[in-house]
């Protein structure tokens, strides 16, 4: 399955797919460094797409489709751009739980694609590489990458 097809086949986000990183808000784009734009398979602003249907939910920010090599499977990087402090850990884990449940209940086409969950700091990170916070993130399959995510 292709990322674009999976997005277009998912109720609630079917019109949210954009080429490249166009779905990423301008202020957040500086946190994503793309080595080869030809590998991008589009993006979706999940937060914006789901805002009206689920206004009080802790919505995840973005999905970005990427295909590293011609014959490789497309992968979805589920990206959350959020302050990286002690309070942020609980908030981002809440958003991750929401995303996983949404994928399970409402987005089987996207759920079945290879994926990675990525947290990008929107500012200074207040925990270290060996901190309990990082270990807690790893238990949930969430990778914290600092201020820039390199694709």
N, C-alpha and C positions, 0 to 999 in steps of 0.2 A: 504494500500500500504506500502511496505517495502522501507526503504531508499535506499538500494542498487538497487532495481528494478527501483525506480524513477530516480536515477542518470543514470542508464544504458539505460533508456528510454528517456533521454533528449539529443537532438542533441547538439554537442559542448562539452559536458562533459561526454558522454557515456563511455569513457575509463578512467575516472579520479577517480573512486571509489577505495579506498584502505581500507584494514581491520584496525580496531582500529583507532589510530591517525596517521597512516603512511603517510597520505597526508599532514599533518601539518609539515611545515619546522622545522628542528631541533631547531633553535633558538627560535621559537615560542612555541614549546611544553612545555617549562618550565612555560608558562603562563596558562596552562590547567592542573588542578589537577583532576584526575579520581579516585573516591572512589572505584568503582567496575568495572573493565574492562570488565566483562561479560555483562554489560549493553550497551556497545558501539556497534553500528551497522555500523560502518565505517565512513570514512571521505572523503572529496573531497577538493582539492585546486582549488577553483573557479578562483582565480586570475591567476594562472598558466595555467589552462585549457582554459581560454578565452583570454589570452594575445595576441595570433596571430590573432584571429578573430576580436578583439576589442582593439587594442593597445593603443588608446588614451582615452578610457573610464575610469572612476573612479571605477574600479572593486573592488568588495568585496573580502575578503580573503578566508574564509573557511566555509564549512558546515560540521556538525558532527551529525550523527544519533545516537540517544540514546533511550533506552527503560527501564524506571525505574523499572517496574515490569513485570512479565511474561505475564499477560493479558492486560497490558496497551498498548496504541497506541505508536508507535514510534514517536518521536519528532525530528525535525531538529533544531539544534542550529546554527544559522548563526552568525559566530564569526568574528569580525574585530579586529585585533591587531594593535594598532596605538597610537602615542603619545597623551596624554590627556591634551591638553592645549587649550586656546581660539581659535587658528587657527585650531586645530584638530577637534573642534566641527563642523565647516563648512565643512571640508573635509570628515569627517565620515558621516555627514548627506547627502552629495552629493553621497557618495558610497552607502548609504542605499537607496536613491531614485533610483539609478541605479539598485541595487539588486531587489527592489520591481518591477520595470518596466521589468527587465529581467525575473523574475518569472512569471509575467503576460503575457508577449509576447512570451516567448520561453521555459518556463519550467512548464507547467501546472501540471505535476505529482508531482513535488516538491512543487509548490505553494499550492496544495490541502492538503499537509501534515500539521499536527500541527507544529507550529514553534515559535521560539523566536529569537529576534535580540539582540546580545550581543556585547558590546564594551569592550575590555580588554586593559588596559594601557600597552604600551610597555616600559614605564618609569614612572617618577614621574607625579602625577596628580596635575594640578595647579588650580582646582576648588573644592569647598566643596560640601557636601551632600545637602545643601540648596541653592546652587547657581542657578542663572538664567540659566546657561548652562545645569545643570541637568534637570531642569524643561523643557527646550526646547527639550532635548532628549526624555523625558517621553511623551511629546505630540506626538512624532513620533513613539512611541512604542519601543524605543531603551533603553536598560538597560546597564548602565555603571557599571562594577563590580570591578573596581580597577585593580591591577596587576595580579590577578589570578582568573580564572573562575573555580569554583568547580562543577564538574558533579557528 
